[in-house]
Amino acid sequence: MTAIRVLLVDDDPLVRAGLALMMGGADDLRIVGEADDGDAVEDLVARTRPDVVLMDLRMPAVDGLTATQRLRRRPDAPQVLVLTTFHADEQVLRALRAGAAGFVLKDTPPAEIIDAVRRVAAGDPVLSPAVTRQLMAHVAGASADTRRARARARVALLNDREREVAVAVGRGLANAEIATGLFMSVATVKTHVSRILAKLDLNNRVQIALLAYDAGLLDEGAANGH
């Protein structure tokens, strides 16, 4: 089995050492590089070609949000898993909007961090619906109406079936669960997800979920008893 290549980005050498020690015990993970600031990330990614970047958000020169935005613009972008101290953090939400595949708290148990790396490497988001709601509520404010209007305009590009799949993704359902709930094959679900990503110019399922929240689709689903 090919090992998952991981790049560690954190300005605290003790955090990097702890992560490297933790992942060194997993046969399917390989640390291919380390950086202490976001300004070194792009060059390191080009040289080491990681599958997953574990990205701290708060760094002195170039923060993790900026580094994530730069990385996700690359055609061969690795998955980004954000490291943070706070679970209700506007910077986390901005990183997710920029294309990060999820986030983990720095005090998360080692086994769960390793599992999160494996999941994002496989293309699965690391973000529960409950955490998403908490994040969205944390940043809700004066711009909410504008954000909802923009999100609804984008969602209008989807057909009815794609919209149903987007809502299901927003609820955190896996492809098999969506297939069962919407009476379609898993392959058809994957096709719909790919079309949604392409139509809306999104990177991953996390961004689909955030757009569904922004547009109020999940509120509508709850109101309709779904």
N, C-alpha and C positions, 0 to 999 in steps of 0.2 A: 504494500500500500504506500502511495506517495504521501510523504509527510506534509502537513499544513505549514506553510512558511509564514512566520509571524515577525512583525517589526514592532518594537517597543518604543513609544515616544512619551517621555515624562521627564520633567526637570529635576525630580528627586531621585538621586542614585540609589537610595535605599528601596524605593518603590520598584525601580527597574530590576534591582538585584532580587527582590522578593518574587517578582513576576517570572524572571528567568529561572530561578530555582524551582518555583512551582511548576512551570511548564516543562522543565527538564525531566520531570518524572513521567511525562506523557509520551509514549512511544510515537504517537502520530502527530506531534507538534515539534517544530524546529524553529528556534530563534535565529533569524538571519541578519539582524542588525538592531542597533539601539540609537536613539537620538535624545538629546536633552532639551531640544527646542523645535518649534514648528518650522523654523527657517531651513532646517537640514532635511526635512522629510522628502521633498520631491526628488532631490538627488539620490537619497538613499533608496527610495522606491525604484528609481530607474536602474540602480546598480544591483539591488538585491531581489527585486521582483517578488515581494511578499503577497500572500493570499489575503492576509488580514493585518491591519494596522491597529494596534491598541493605542488609542490617542488620548492623552491627558488634555483637558480643556484649558487650564490656566498655566501658561508658560510666559517667561519674561519678554521675549522679543516678538515671536509670532505665535499667537495662541492656537489652540487646537481647532477652534471654529474656522479660522482663516485657512489653516493647513488642510482641513477637511474639504472646504470649498475648492481649494486649488486641486486637491487630489481627485475629487469626483468629476472634475472637468476633463480628466485624462481619458482617452478612449479605452485604455487598458487598466482602469482604476481598480485598486484592491478594495476589498470590503473594509469599512472603518467601524471599529467598536470603541465607543467613547468611554473613557474612565473619568469618573467624577466623584466628588465627596458628597454632593447634595442631589437628592432624587427629584426635587422640585426646583429646577434651575432653568432659567430662560435660555442660557447658553446651550444647555442640552437640547432643548426644543429646536433652537436655531441650527444646531449641528444635524439633527434628524431631518429638518427641512432641507438642509444642504446635501443630504444623501447618506448620512451615517446609517448603518444597518441596525443600530441599537446602542444601549449603554449598560454599563455595570458600575455599581458603587465600588469604591476601593476597598471597603471592608466586607465585600461579598466573599463567602467561603471559597477557597481555592478550587474545589471540584466544580462549583457553579461557574466560575470564570472560565475554566477550561472547557466546560460544556458550551458556554456562550461563544467561545472562539470557534468551536467545531460547528455550531449552528450557523453562524454568519458565513463561515467558509462554504457551507452547503447551500447558502442562499436563503436561509430562514431568518426572519427578523428576531431580535431579542428585545421585545417590548410587549408587555402585557396590556390588554385594554384598560385595566384599572390604572396602571401607571400613566398611560396616555391621557386618560381623563384628568388625572391629577395635574399633569403637565399643562394641559390645555386650560384648566381652571386657573392655574397659577399665573398664566400670562394673559388671561382674558382682560380686556380693558377697552379703552376708547376706540381702538382700531378693529374691534371684533366685527362690527357691521360691515366695514370695508372689506375685511378679509373674507367674510362670508359671501359677499356679493361677487368677489373675484373667484372664489372657489366654485360657486354655483355656475358661473359662466364657463368655467373649465369643465365641470361635470356635465354640462349640457352637450358636450361633444360626444358623450358616451350614449350607446343605445341602451334599451331597457335591461337587457341581459347583463351587459357590462356593468351597468349601474348596480344591479343586484350583487354581482360578484364583488364590486368595490365596497359595498356595505358589509359583506361577509368578511372581507379582508380587514376592514376597519374594526370588526368585532374580534379579531385575532384568531379566526378559524383557519385551520390547515386546509390544504387542497382537498384532502379526502373528506373532511367534514363539510366543506362547501359543496362538493359533488353530491353528497348524500342529501343535504338540505335543499339543493336546487334541482335534484333529479337529472344530473348530467355525469358524464365520465370525468375522471381525474384529468385525462388528457385535454378534454374540452375546457375544464377550469383553467389549466395552464395556458391554453390558447387565449382565453379571455383575459387573463392577467397580463400576458405579453402584449395584447392589443391595447389594454388600458395604459400600460407603461409607455408604449409607443405613441398613442394618441395624445397623452397628456405630458409627454416629455419628462417622465419620472425615472428615477434610478432603481427603486426597489419597493417592496410591499409596505415598508414603513411610511414612505411618502404617500402611497395610496391611502393608507389608514388616516394620516394627518389631513389629507385633502377631504376625506369623507367626514371627518370631525368638523373641519372648517366650514364645509357646505351644509352642515346640520343634518346629514343623511342618517346618522345613527339616532339622533333625537326623533326624527320622523319615524324610523323603524320601531322605536320603543312606543311612540304614540299610537302606532298602528297595531301594536300588539305582537310585533315580530321579535 
